[in-house]
Amino acid sequence: MSAIIDIITVTKDDLEGVTATIKSTRRLRARHQIRQIIIDSSKKGTSEKIRRLISSEQNIDYVWQAPSGIAAAFNLGLRLSKAQWVWFLNGKDEVHHSVDPDKLLYIVKESRADAIIFEIELMQSSIRVSHPPIWNLWPALCPNWIPHAATLLRRKLFDQYGLFNEEYQIAMDGELWLRFFSNRVTVDMISIPIALFDEGGIANTQIRENLKEVRKIIRSHFWALLKHHLRTAKLAYQVVYDVFRYCGTR
């Protein structure tokens, strides 16, 4: 039986971090509908230790890949996945201690959406990051409020709209959100944290490089963004016009 959720975990030379991630998914993997795929690009010594670690774990697959970047590792995980939903939880990030496996499965089984965006709690500061007000939701560029560590996506979306763009080393998720959500992708937003997010990740430590990639995303998708803003402006104008016309007839 195929899994309902595949947790895709990318790691490189961080035994401590991926160990914490694997331990945090153990409660979920006790359900046969939830599996984990480890994409490892570690050096030989570390990779052997990771293999030994998962040898006693259930519902977990391991694949070694020569270092090719995070996007390429994500894409390999997607090609290996057979589940209905995928969840990108990198090494050092953890499943939130409050997550109930049965409730999570119930949500994904009953949801009609293409994506479910939960919330994260920052690991080091214990700050819970809330969703922004609805009028600030789109486009999700900078800051990128959509946390990949707390977002579940139907795997079929990648067949429809493509995999991660491997030209991006850091902001590949931001480019993916823009590409996906500019189409007719429906979203559920749930204000419950499901992941503890490591604040020492590459997006926070290489801010300048991240912003360069964000600018590249804007240039690449300029016309889609312009079309969105023009459509929004037209809608706002129509609403204001209708309100004044209605008030004028009273």
Buried (B, 14 or more C-beta within 10 A) or exposed (E): EEBBBBBBBBBBBBBEBBBBBBEBBBBBBEBEBBBBBBBBBBEEEBBEEBEEBBEEBEBBBBBEBEEEBBBBBBBBBBEEBEBBBBBBBBBBBBBBEEBEBEEBBEBBEEBEBBBBBBBBBBBEEEEEBEBEEEEEBBBBBBEBBBBBBBBBBBBEBBEEBEBBBBEBBBBBBBBBBBBBBBEEBEBBBBEBBBBBBBEEBEBEEBEEBBEBBBEBBBEBBEEEBEEBEEEEEEEEEEEEEEEEEEEEEE
